[in-house]
Amino acid sequence: MKKILLVEDEDIIRRGLALTFDWHAHQCSIVGEASNGQEALDMIEKVQPNILITDIKMPEMNGLELLDKCRQYPEIVTIILSSFNEFEYAKQAIKMGAIDYLLKPLDHNELSESLRKAVHTLDQAHRAVTKPGSSDQQQEQPRPEFLSVPTQRIIAYIEAHYTKKVTVQDIADHIEKSPTYVHNLFKKEMNQTINQYINKLRIQKSIFHMQNGNDHIYSIALEVGYSDYKYFTTVFKKHTGKTPSGFIRELN
């Protein structure tokens, strides 16, 4: 089930859309509602949405400003809503990574099509990272129903720092345990090493960057934590079976 954050400053429109559209038919559910961009930005870390549906004209922070701020969350797919039938807004939104641009009053059939596109994009990124058959990859193991507090802290640290160099020693210092303890605990509970988890996370983030319109491979590598472009290319190919440039060509 994909999680949706709905952002619209007009309460009647927002609540009406949340209550009248059949989200579950599209494998989606509303996990949060916000009345402006700043409120939505404050909610993202808490509700961790997969899809952001946002109006453009809102107080405090408009939809385009929110979209710009959300570039730090390349895993979020965005759909823009607007009452303004102006190409310039659409062009800006698409350039900034929006997957679609819909006009109000909203046509539910058009929203359905946009959601299918969004869900497909998310699923494609997930499959690309977990595709079997490459030399360095296993099928992604489901997370256990129970993760110890130290493992949860390890995951939180990795997801907050994956854009930089992350070592087992850094993590051990953060949770005040030994590197050996950290390594063994994570492998036991997550069925993979910390380095495997970091690489998988970085490749998934890089794919979201590509799907959101960024085709500069060197800058993508830096944004997801690889300072060595050649090493990024090697890891990407091991996980997806394709080079970054080949993957981008297929997307286009």
N, C-alpha and C positions, 0 to 999 in steps of 0.2 A: 504494500500500500504506500503510495507516494504522498508525502506531507506537503500541504499547501499553506502558504501565508498570504492572506488576502488583504490588500491595502487600498482603501478608498475613503475619502473624507466625508462623503455623504452617507450617513448612517442607514437611511432607507435603502439606498442602492446596495450597500455592502451587505446588510443583513438579508435583503431580499435575494441577492445572488447566493449567499451562503445557504439559505434555507430552501430555495426552489430548484436549484440545479442538482442533478443526480451525479454527485461526485463519485460515489462508490462504483457506479457503472464504468468509470474510467480508471479504476484502481487508485483513487485519490481520496483524501479526507482533509478537511480544514482543521489545522492545528493552531491557528492564531489569526486574529484580525487586528488591523491597525488603522488609525484615521489619518496618519501622515507618514512621510518617509522617515523622520527621526524616530518615531515610535516603532516603526517596523524594524529599523536598524538595531534598536535596543532589544528587540524580541528575537532576533535571528539566532544568537548564541543559545538562547533558552529553548526555543522550539525546534531548531535545526531543520528548516524546511528544505524539501527537494525542489519545489516550484514556487516562484514568487509571482503573484498576479497583482499588478499595481497600476493605479490611475496615474496620470501625468500631473494634472493641475491640483496641487494640494498645498496647504499651509505648512510653514516651518521648513519642510524639505520636499521638493517635488519629485515626481517619479524618475526623471532623468538624473537628478542629483543622487537619488537612492541607487539607481542602476550603477552609477559611477562608483559609489561607495562599496557596492557589492562585488566589485571586481576582485576583492580579496577573498571572495567565496566562489571560485570558479565552478564548484560542484552544483551551484544553484542555477536552475533554468528559469528564465524570466519571460513573462508575457505582459505586454503593455496594453492598458486600456486608456481611451481618450475620447472626449467629445469633439475634439478638434480635427477636422478633416484636412490636415495640412501635411504635405509630403515631408516637410523639413523635420517635423517631430518624428515621423516614422523612420526617416533616414538616420537621425541621431540615435534613436533607440536600437535599430538593427546594428549600426556601427558599434554601439557600446555592448552588444552581445545579446540583446533580446531575441528570443526565438520566433516571436510573432507580435503583431500590432493589431489590436482590434478596436473598432469604433463603437461608441455608445450612441443610441441604446443597443445593448449587446444582443447579438443573435446567438442563441444557445447552440445552434448547429456549428457556427464558426468557432465558438469556445470548445466544443467537442473535438473539432478537428485540431485546434491548437493543443489541447491536452493530449491527444493521441501522439502528436509530434513531440511534445515534451517528454512523455513517458517513453517513447521510442528512443529519444536521445539519451535519457538516463540509463535505460536498459542496455543500449549499445555500448556505452562507456563501461558499464559493469562487466558485460560479456568480454569486451576487449581485454580487460585486465585479468579476467579469470579463465581465459581461453586455454584449454588443455593442449598438450602436444609440443610445447616449446621446451628447450633444454633446461631452463631454470625455474620452471613453474609447476605448481601443483594446483589442482582444483581448490578454490577457496573453501576452507573449512568453516562451517557455521560456528558462530561464537557460542560457547557454553551458556546455558541458562544462568549460571552463576559465575561471576568473576570476582575474585577477591579485591579488596580495596586497593592493595598495592598495584595490581594489574590495571585497575581502572585509572589509577593515577599515572601509570606508565603510558597508557593510551592517550590520556588527556595531554600529557607532556609532549608526546610525539606529534599529535595533531596540532598543537600550538606552536611547535618549533620545526616542523618538517622542512620549511623553506631555508633553514640554516643547517649547518653541520650538527648532527646529533650522534653522540656516542653513548655506549652503554654506561660509561663512567659518568657522563653528564646526568643520565637518568638516575643512576645509583645515588649520586650526590643529592639530586632533587628529592628523592623519596627516603633518603637516609638509610640505604641498604647497601650491601656489597654488590659489586658488578656480577659476581658469580650467582648470587641469590636472584638478582634481577633477570639474568639470562635464563636460568633454569625455570624460574616461576613463569615467565612469559611463554617459554616454549611449551611448558606443561599445559597451561591454560588456553593458549591460543593456537597450538599445533603448528607453530612456525617460529622462526627466530625473529628477533627485533629488526635485524637488517632486512629480512624478507618483508616484514610488515611495512617498514619505511619505504622500501623500493616500490611495493605494490601501491601504497598510498600516493607516492609522488607520481607514478605513472598514471594513476587514475585522475589525479589533479591536472596533469598535463593534457590528458584527453579532453577534459572539460574545457580547458583553455582553447584547444583546437576547435572544438565544436561551437565555441562562442566567438569564433572569427579570428582568433590570433593565429597567424600562419608564420610567425617569426620564430623558428625553432630554437635559435640561440637564446632569445629572451625568455621563451617558455622554460627552457632548461634552467635558467637562473631563477625564475620565479618559483619553481618547485624544488629548488635546493641542489641542483647539479651545477657546479662551477666548471666542470669539464664537459664540453659539448660532445666529444667523442664517446665518453663513458655514458652519457645520457642516451645517445643513439643506440649503444650496445644494449643497455638495460631495457630500453623501450622495445627493441626488436625481440629480446628474449621473452618479454611478457606478452607481446601482442602478435608476434610473427611478422611484423612489418617495421620498416624504418619510419621515423617520424614524418619525413617528406612523403613517403608512400601512403601513409595513413591519411595525411592531409589531402593528397590527391584524390583518394577514394571519397573523402567527405565532400569534396568540391564537385 
